[in-house]
Structure formats: structure tokens, C-alpha cells
Amino acid sequence: MEFIKVAGMAILGGWIIGVVFAWLKLPAPVPPLLGLIGAGAVLFGGYCYELAFKLIFKH
């Protein structure tokens, strides 16, 4: 449940920043699509490692 709360706050924060940047007519401060996909893959890999570690060592 904590992950959902933190993820929701991150999404809301990103949305607010997006609105402010659009209001100020500034370019969005995000990398290209491939950069976002790469960042998502890094996060996914980290979660997989943690899950595998917990399953192998039963922590």
C-alpha cells in the first residue's frame, strides 16, 4: 500500500510540474521516449533483483 501512495504522489507531482511548465510555455523537462523506457527498465530490473534476493534467501 505504501508503494501506491508514493507512486500516486509522484504522479501528482509530475502532473503539477507539467501544468506549471505548460502555463509558463516552457519545454517539458523529460527525456525522449526511449530515455523513459530505459529508466523504466532500470527500475523493473531493480525490483526483480530485490524479489529474487528475497525468494532465494527467504528474508
PyMOL Python script that loads the backbone (N, CA, C, O; Angstrom):
from pymol import cmd

cmd.read_pdbstr("""\
ATOM      1  N   MET A   1       0.825  -1.199   0.000  1.00  0.00           N
ATOM      2  CA  MET A   1       0.000   0.000   0.000  1.00  0.00           C
ATOM      3  C   MET A   1       0.867   1.261   0.000  1.00  0.00           C
ATOM      4  O   MET A   1       0.498   2.277  -0.589  1.00  0.00           O
ATOM      5  N   GLU A   2       2.009   1.185   0.658  1.00  0.00           N
ATOM      6  CA  GLU A   2       2.916   2.329   0.706  1.00  0.00           C
ATOM      7  C   GLU A   2       3.408   2.693  -0.690  1.00  0.00           C
ATOM      8  O   GLU A   2       3.526   3.873  -1.022  1.00  0.00           O
ATOM      9  N   PHE A   3       3.697   1.671  -1.516  1.00  0.00           N
ATOM     10  CA  PHE A   3       4.166   1.930  -2.881  1.00  0.00           C
ATOM     11  C   PHE A   3       3.123   2.698  -3.673  1.00  0.00           C
ATOM     12  O   PHE A   3       3.466   3.619  -4.415  1.00  0.00           O
ATOM     13  N   ILE A   4       1.859   2.336  -3.529  1.00  0.00           N
ATOM     14  CA  ILE A   4       0.788   3.002  -4.274  1.00  0.00           C
ATOM     15  C   ILE A   4       0.685   4.471  -3.837  1.00  0.00           C
ATOM     16  O   ILE A   4       0.484   5.358  -4.666  1.00  0.00           O
ATOM     17  N   LYS A   5       0.823   4.713  -2.548  1.00  0.00           N
ATOM     18  CA  LYS A   5       0.763   6.088  -2.046  1.00  0.00           C
ATOM     19  C   LYS A   5       1.915   6.922  -2.602  1.00  0.00           C
ATOM     20  O   LYS A   5       1.711   8.049  -3.054  1.00  0.00           O
ATOM     21  N   VAL A   6       3.123   6.366  -2.568  1.00  0.00           N
ATOM     22  CA  VAL A   6       4.287   7.086  -3.070  1.00  0.00           C
ATOM     23  C   VAL A   6       4.187   7.280  -4.581  1.00  0.00           C
ATOM     24  O   VAL A   6       4.499   8.357  -5.088  1.00  0.00           O
ATOM     25  N   ALA A   7       3.754   6.245  -5.304  1.00  0.00           N
ATOM     26  CA  ALA A   7       3.607   6.357  -6.754  1.00  0.00           C
ATOM     27  C   ALA A   7       2.553   7.411  -7.109  1.00  0.00           C
ATOM     28  O   ALA A   7       2.742   8.185  -8.048  1.00  0.00           O
ATOM     29  N   GLY A   8       1.462   7.442  -6.374  1.00  0.00           N
ATOM     30  CA  GLY A   8       0.425   8.443  -6.607  1.00  0.00           C
ATOM     31  C   GLY A   8       0.930   9.851  -6.367  1.00  0.00           C
ATOM     32  O   GLY A   8       0.611  10.766  -7.125  1.00  0.00           O
ATOM     33  N   MET A   9       1.721  10.030  -5.313  1.00  0.00           N
ATOM     34  CA  MET A   9       2.291  11.349  -5.037  1.00  0.00           C
ATOM     35  C   MET A   9       3.268  11.758  -6.133  1.00  0.00           C
ATOM     36  O   MET A   9       3.324  12.929  -6.507  1.00  0.00           O
ATOM     37  N   ALA A  10       4.043  10.796  -6.654  1.00  0.00           N
ATOM     38  CA  ALA A  10       4.977  11.100  -7.738  1.00  0.00           C
ATOM     39  C   ALA A  10       4.231  11.495  -9.001  1.00  0.00           C
ATOM     40  O   ALA A  10       4.628  12.435  -9.690  1.00  0.00           O
ATOM     41  N   ILE A  11       3.159  10.789  -9.309  1.00  0.00           N
ATOM     42  CA  ILE A  11       2.363  11.119 -10.489  1.00  0.00           C
ATOM     43  C   ILE A  11       1.718  12.492 -10.334  1.00  0.00           C
ATOM     44  O   ILE A  11       1.718  13.292 -11.269  1.00  0.00           O
ATOM     45  N   LEU A  12       1.175  12.760  -9.166  1.00  0.00           N
ATOM     46  CA  LEU A  12       0.556  14.065  -8.923  1.00  0.00           C
ATOM     47  C   LEU A  12       1.588  15.182  -9.017  1.00  0.00           C
ATOM     48  O   LEU A  12       1.322  16.228  -9.610  1.00  0.00           O
ATOM     49  N   GLY A  13       2.758  14.964  -8.436  1.00  0.00           N
ATOM     50  CA  GLY A  13       3.825  15.966  -8.517  1.00  0.00           C
ATOM     51  C   GLY A  13       4.251  16.213  -9.957  1.00  0.00           C
ATOM     52  O   GLY A  13       4.454  17.359 -10.358  1.00  0.00           O
ATOM     53  N   GLY A  14       4.388  15.150 -10.731  1.00  0.00           N
ATOM     54  CA  GLY A  14       4.743  15.290 -12.137  1.00  0.00           C
ATOM     55  C   GLY A  14       3.679  16.038 -12.918  1.00  0.00           C
ATOM     56  O   GLY A  14       3.987  16.847 -13.793  1.00  0.00           O
ATOM     57  N   TRP A  15       2.428  15.764 -12.595  1.00  0.00           N
ATOM     58  CA  TRP A  15       1.320  16.448 -13.273  1.00  0.00           C
ATOM     59  C   TRP A  15       1.346  17.946 -12.963  1.00  0.00           C
ATOM     60  O   TRP A  15       1.153  18.776 -13.851  1.00  0.00           O
ATOM     61  N   ILE A  16       1.585  18.279 -11.702  1.00  0.00           N
ATOM     62  CA  ILE A  16       1.638  19.690 -11.310  1.00  0.00           C
ATOM     63  C   ILE A  16       2.779  20.402 -12.033  1.00  0.00           C
ATOM     64  O   ILE A  16       2.600  21.511 -12.535  1.00  0.00           O
ATOM     65  N   ILE A  17       3.947  19.768 -12.086  1.00  0.00           N
ATOM     66  CA  ILE A  17       5.085  20.362 -12.792  1.00  0.00           C
ATOM     67  C   ILE A  17       4.750  20.537 -14.275  1.00  0.00           C
ATOM     68  O   ILE A  17       5.088  21.559 -14.871  1.00  0.00           O
ATOM     69  N   GLY A  18       4.091  19.547 -14.868  1.00  0.00           N
ATOM     70  CA  GLY A  18       3.694  19.647 -16.269  1.00  0.00           C
ATOM     71  C   GLY A  18       2.762  20.818 -16.522  1.00  0.00           C
ATOM     72  O   GLY A  18       2.908  21.527 -17.518  1.00  0.00           O
ATOM     73  N   VAL A  19       1.802  21.026 -15.625  1.00  0.00           N
ATOM     74  CA  VAL A  19       0.868  22.149 -15.761  1.00  0.00           C
ATOM     75  C   VAL A  19       1.619  23.478 -15.641  1.00  0.00           C
ATOM     76  O   VAL A  19       1.388  24.396 -16.427  1.00  0.00           O
ATOM     77  N   VAL A  20       2.509  23.577 -14.665  1.00  0.00           N
ATOM     78  CA  VAL A  20       3.265  24.827 -14.474  1.00  0.00           C
ATOM     79  C   VAL A  20       4.140  25.118 -15.690  1.00  0.00           C
ATOM     80  O   VAL A  20       4.186  26.253 -16.165  1.00  0.00           O
ATOM     81  N   PHE A  21       4.836  24.095 -16.197  1.00  0.00           N
ATOM     82  CA  PHE A  21       5.688  24.312 -17.368  1.00  0.00           C
ATOM     83  C   PHE A  21       4.855  24.712 -18.586  1.00  0.00           C
ATOM     84  O   PHE A  21       5.269  25.579 -19.355  1.00  0.00           O
ATOM     85  N   ALA A  22       3.695  24.096 -18.771  1.00  0.00           N
ATOM     86  CA  ALA A  22       2.837  24.462 -19.900  1.00  0.00           C
ATOM     87  C   ALA A  22       2.325  25.896 -19.738  1.00  0.00           C
ATOM     88  O   ALA A  22       2.267  26.648 -20.711  1.00  0.00           O
ATOM     89  N   TRP A  23       1.957  26.273 -18.521  1.00  0.00           N
ATOM     90  CA  TRP A  23       1.463  27.612 -18.241  1.00  0.00           C
ATOM     91  C   TRP A  23       2.536  28.659 -18.533  1.00  0.00           C
ATOM     92  O   TRP A  23       2.240  29.737 -19.049  1.00  0.00           O
ATOM     93  N   LEU A  24       3.797  28.325 -18.194  1.00  0.00           N
ATOM     94  CA  LEU A  24       4.906  29.243 -18.459  1.00  0.00           C
ATOM     95  C   LEU A  24       5.451  29.115 -19.881  1.00  0.00           C
ATOM     96  O   LEU A  24       6.396  29.807 -20.261  1.00  0.00           O
ATOM     97  N   LYS A  25       4.844  28.222 -20.657  1.00  0.00           N
ATOM     98  CA  LYS A  25       5.233  27.969 -22.050  1.00  0.00           C
ATOM     99  C   LYS A  25       6.710  27.550 -22.174  1.00  0.00           C
ATOM    100  O   LYS A  25       7.436  28.013 -23.055  1.00  0.00           O
ATOM    101  N   LEU A  26       7.121  26.666 -21.267  1.00  0.00           N
ATOM    102  CA  LEU A  26       8.467  26.104 -21.272  1.00  0.00           C
ATOM    103  C   LEU A  26       8.412  24.685 -21.821  1.00  0.00           C
ATOM    104  O   LEU A  26       7.374  24.030 -21.734  1.00  0.00           O
ATOM    105  N   PRO A  27       9.515  24.200 -22.385  1.00  0.00           N
ATOM    106  CA  PRO A  27       9.521  22.810 -22.849  1.00  0.00           C
ATOM    107  C   PRO A  27       9.472  21.854 -21.652  1.00  0.00           C
ATOM    108  O   PRO A  27       9.981  22.170 -20.576  1.00  0.00           O
ATOM    109  N   ALA A  28       8.870  20.714 -21.843  1.00  0.00           N
ATOM    110  CA  ALA A  28       8.752  19.722 -20.772  1.00  0.00           C
ATOM    111  C   ALA A  28      10.128  19.202 -20.376  1.00  0.00           C
ATOM    112  O   ALA A  28      10.944  18.887 -21.243  1.00  0.00           O
ATOM    113  N   PRO A  29      10.396  19.108 -19.059  1.00  0.00           N
ATOM    114  CA  PRO A  29      11.713  18.660 -18.588  1.00  0.00           C
ATOM    115  C   PRO A  29      11.810  17.137 -18.507  1.00  0.00           C
ATOM    116  O   PRO A  29      12.118  16.587 -17.450  1.00  0.00           O
ATOM    117  N   VAL A  30      11.553  16.471 -19.605  1.00  0.00           N
ATOM    118  CA  VAL A  30      11.608  15.000 -19.622  1.00  0.00           C
ATOM    119  C   VAL A  30      12.496  14.549 -20.779  1.00  0.00           C
ATOM    120  O   VAL A  30      12.624  15.243 -21.788  1.00  0.00           O
ATOM    121  N   PRO A  31      13.105  13.377 -20.615  1.00  0.00           N
ATOM    122  CA  PRO A  31      13.922  12.855 -21.711  1.00  0.00           C
ATOM    123  C   PRO A  31      13.033  12.320 -22.834  1.00  0.00           C
ATOM    124  O   PRO A  31      11.824  12.182 -22.648  1.00  0.00           O
ATOM    125  N   PRO A  32      13.610  12.021 -23.980  1.00  0.00           N
ATOM    126  CA  PRO A  32      12.834  11.429 -25.063  1.00  0.00           C
ATOM    127  C   PRO A  32      12.220  10.093 -24.625  1.00  0.00           C
ATOM    128  O   PRO A  32      12.579   9.536 -23.587  1.00  0.00           O
ATOM    129  N   LEU A  33      11.312   9.610 -25.423  1.00  0.00           N
ATOM    130  CA  LEU A  33      10.580   8.379 -25.083  1.00  0.00           C
ATOM    131  C   LEU A  33      11.518   7.217 -24.780  1.00  0.00           C
ATOM    132  O   LEU A  33      11.281   6.474 -23.828  1.00  0.00           O
ATOM    133  N   LEU A  34      12.565   7.045 -25.558  1.00  0.00           N
ATOM    134  CA  LEU A  34      13.485   5.936 -25.314  1.00  0.00           C
ATOM    135  C   LEU A  34      14.195   6.080 -23.969  1.00  0.00           C
ATOM    136  O   LEU A  34      14.504   5.077 -23.326  1.00  0.00           O
ATOM    137  N   GLY A  35      14.453   7.297 -23.542  1.00  0.00           N
ATOM    138  CA  GLY A  35      15.046   7.516 -22.221  1.00  0.00           C
ATOM    139  C   GLY A  35      14.107   7.096 -21.111  1.00  0.00           C
ATOM    140  O   GLY A  35      14.531   6.514 -20.112  1.00  0.00           O
ATOM    141  N   LEU A  36      12.822   7.395 -21.289  1.00  0.00           N
ATOM    142  CA  LEU A  36      11.829   6.981 -20.288  1.00  0.00           C
ATOM    143  C   LEU A  36      11.693   5.468 -20.244  1.00  0.00           C
ATOM    144  O   LEU A  36      11.570   4.884 -19.167  1.00  0.00           O
ATOM    145  N   ILE A  37      11.713   4.831 -21.405  1.00  0.00           N
ATOM    146  CA  ILE A  37      11.629   3.374 -21.442  1.00  0.00           C
ATOM    147  C   ILE A  37      12.843   2.773 -20.757  1.00  0.00           C
ATOM    148  O   ILE A  37      12.711   1.810 -20.002  1.00  0.00           O
ATOM    149  N   GLY A  38      14.018   3.323 -21.005  1.00  0.00           N
ATOM    150  CA  GLY A  38      15.233   2.833 -20.356  1.00  0.00           C
ATOM    151  C   GLY A  38      15.181   2.999 -18.847  1.00  0.00           C
ATOM    152  O   GLY A  38      15.575   2.096 -18.108  1.00  0.00           O
ATOM    153  N   ALA A  39      14.701   4.141 -18.386  1.00  0.00           N
ATOM    154  CA  ALA A  39      14.586   4.373 -16.945  1.00  0.00           C
ATOM    155  C   ALA A  39      13.601   3.388 -16.317  1.00  0.00           C
ATOM    156  O   ALA A  39      13.841   2.879 -15.223  1.00  0.00           O
ATOM    157  N   GLY A  40      12.502   3.123 -17.007  1.00  0.00           N
ATOM    158  CA  GLY A  40      11.545   2.134 -16.511  1.00  0.00           C
ATOM    159  C   GLY A  40      12.154   0.746 -16.434  1.00  0.00           C
ATOM    160  O   GLY A  40      11.889  -0.005 -15.496  1.00  0.00           O
ATOM    161  N   ALA A  41      12.968   0.409 -17.419  1.00  0.00           N
ATOM    162  CA  ALA A  41      13.623  -0.900 -17.413  1.00  0.00           C
ATOM    163  C   ALA A  41      14.604  -1.021 -16.247  1.00  0.00           C
ATOM    164  O   ALA A  41      14.728  -2.089 -15.648  1.00  0.00           O
ATOM    165  N   VAL A  42      15.298   0.064 -15.926  1.00  0.00           N
ATOM    166  CA  VAL A  42      16.217   0.047 -14.785  1.00  0.00           C
ATOM    167  C   VAL A  42      15.449  -0.190 -13.486  1.00  0.00           C
ATOM    168  O   VAL A  42      15.867  -0.989 -12.649  1.00  0.00           O
ATOM    169  N   LEU A  43      14.337   0.501 -13.324  1.00  0.00           N
ATOM    170  CA  LEU A  43      13.520   0.301 -12.121  1.00  0.00           C
ATOM    171  C   LEU A  43      12.979  -1.125 -12.050  1.00  0.00           C
ATOM    172  O   LEU A  43      12.991  -1.745 -10.986  1.00  0.00           O
ATOM    173  N   PHE A  44      12.508  -1.638 -13.176  1.00  0.00           N
ATOM    174  CA  PHE A  44      11.982  -3.004 -13.222  1.00  0.00           C
ATOM    175  C   PHE A  44      13.069  -4.012 -12.859  1.00  0.00           C
ATOM    176  O   PHE A  44      12.814  -4.964 -12.122  1.00  0.00           O
ATOM    177  N   GLY A  45      14.267  -3.808 -13.369  1.00  0.00           N
ATOM    178  CA  GLY A  45      15.381  -4.695 -13.046  1.00  0.00           C
ATOM    179  C   GLY A  45      15.703  -4.671 -11.562  1.00  0.00           C
ATOM    180  O   GLY A  45      15.998  -5.708 -10.967  1.00  0.00           O
ATOM    181  N   GLY A  46      15.648  -3.490 -10.968  1.00  0.00           N
ATOM    182  CA  GLY A  46      15.898  -3.374  -9.525  1.00  0.00           C
ATOM    183  C   GLY A  46      14.865  -4.118  -8.709  1.00  0.00           C
ATOM    184  O   GLY A  46      15.208  -4.792  -7.738  1.00  0.00           O
ATOM    185  N   TYR A  47      13.599  -4.004  -9.091  1.00  0.00           N
ATOM    186  CA  TYR A  47      12.549  -4.726  -8.381  1.00  0.00           C
ATOM    187  C   TYR A  47      12.706  -6.233  -8.552  1.00  0.00           C
ATOM    188  O   TYR A  47      12.491  -6.989  -7.605  1.00  0.00           O
ATOM    189  N   CYS A  48      13.074  -6.670  -9.739  1.00  0.00           N
ATOM    190  CA  CYS A  48      13.282  -8.106  -9.981  1.00  0.00           C
ATOM    191  C   CYS A  48      14.422  -8.631  -9.123  1.00  0.00           C
ATOM    192  O   CYS A  48      14.326  -9.722  -8.561  1.00  0.00           O
ATOM    193  N   TYR A  49      15.497  -7.866  -9.019  1.00  0.00           N
ATOM    194  CA  TYR A  49      16.633  -8.279  -8.184  1.00  0.00           C
ATOM    195  C   TYR A  49      16.202  -8.424  -6.733  1.00  0.00           C
ATOM    196  O   TYR A  49      16.518  -9.424  -6.088  1.00  0.00           O
ATOM    197  N   GLU A  50      15.479  -7.429  -6.211  1.00  0.00           N
ATOM    198  CA  GLU A  50      15.026  -7.491  -4.819  1.00  0.00           C
ATOM    199  C   GLU A  50      14.113  -8.691  -4.589  1.00  0.00           C
ATOM    200  O   GLU A  50      14.233  -9.373  -3.572  1.00  0.00           O
ATOM    201  N   LEU A  51      13.209  -8.951  -5.517  1.00  0.00           N
ATOM    202  CA  LEU A  51      12.308 -10.082  -5.388  1.00  0.00           C
ATOM    203  C   LEU A  51      13.077 -11.402  -5.415  1.00  0.00           C
ATOM    204  O   LEU A  51      12.818 -12.289  -4.602  1.00  0.00           O
ATOM    205  N   ALA A  52      14.014 -11.531  -6.341  1.00  0.00           N
ATOM    206  CA  ALA A  52      14.809 -12.758  -6.428  1.00  0.00           C
ATOM    207  C   ALA A  52      15.629 -12.957  -5.158  1.00  0.00           C
ATOM    208  O   ALA A  52      15.733 -14.079  -4.662  1.00  0.00           O
ATOM    209  N   PHE A  53      16.205 -11.896  -4.630  1.00  0.00           N
ATOM    210  CA  PHE A  53      17.002 -11.987  -3.409  1.00  0.00           C
ATOM    211  C   PHE A  53      16.137 -12.461  -2.246  1.00  0.00           C
ATOM    212  O   PHE A  53      16.556 -13.319  -1.468  1.00  0.00           O
ATOM    213  N   LYS A  54      14.936 -11.906  -2.126  1.00  0.00           N
ATOM    214  CA  LYS A  54      14.026 -12.318  -1.044  1.00  0.00           C
ATOM    215  C   LYS A  54      13.600 -13.775  -1.200  1.00  0.00           C
ATOM    216  O   LYS A  54      13.516 -14.506  -0.213  1.00  0.00           O
ATOM    217  N   LEU A  55      13.332 -14.199  -2.433  1.00  0.00           N
ATOM    218  CA  LEU A  55      12.895 -15.580  -2.659  1.00  0.00           C
ATOM    219  C   LEU A  55      14.034 -16.572  -2.401  1.00  0.00           C
ATOM    220  O   LEU A  55      13.804 -17.647  -1.848  1.00  0.00           O
ATOM    221  N   ILE A  56      15.238 -16.221  -2.792  1.00  0.00           N
ATOM    222  CA  ILE A  56      16.368 -17.147  -2.628  1.00  0.00           C
ATOM    223  C   ILE A  56      16.791 -17.238  -1.170  1.00  0.00           C
ATOM    224  O   ILE A  56      17.038 -18.334  -0.666  1.00  0.00           O
ATOM    225  N   PHE A  57      16.878 -16.113  -0.492  1.00  0.00           N
ATOM    226  CA  PHE A  57      17.387 -16.111   0.869  1.00  0.00           C
ATOM    227  C   PHE A  57      16.283 -16.040   1.930  1.00  0.00           C
ATOM    228  O   PHE A  57      16.577 -15.976   3.124  1.00  0.00           O
ATOM    229  N   LYS A  58      15.029 -16.050   1.508  1.00  0.00           N
ATOM    230  CA  LYS A  58      13.855 -16.094   2.411  1.00  0.00           C
ATOM    231  C   LYS A  58      13.873 -15.007   3.476  1.00  0.00           C
ATOM    232  O   LYS A  58      13.603 -15.271   4.648  1.00  0.00           O
ATOM    233  N   HIS A  59      14.196 -13.774   3.062  1.00  0.00           N
ATOM    234  CA  HIS A  59      14.181 -12.647   4.005  1.00  0.00           C
ATOM    235  C   HIS A  59      12.866 -11.969   3.948  1.00  0.00           C
ATOM    236  O   HIS A  59      12.643 -10.992   4.663  1.00  0.00           O
TER     237      HIS A  59
END
""", "prot")
cmd.dss("prot")
cmd.show_as("cartoon", "prot")
cmd.util.cbc("prot")
cmd.orient("prot")
